Amino acid sequence: MKNYFFIILFILPLCLISQTIKGKVIRVADGDTITILDSDNNQLRVRLCGIDVPEKGQDFADVA
């Protein structure tokens, strides 16, 4: 019973959160936001987690 509790509480949420997306980056909005064109020609806007870069209008935003 403990094993099932561990799987449900810790491992299952990780499987639900993460996804693999393959495609071509067609636009970079900010340093942490990109638009991807997938194999079905759907545009997906992706915000990258854990990336800390300047937003548009801030110093060094163009370089980032």
Secondary structure, 3 states (H helix, E strand, C coil): CHHHHHHHHHHHHHHHHCCCCCEEEEEEEECCEEEEEECCCCEEEEECCCCCCCCCCCCCCCCC
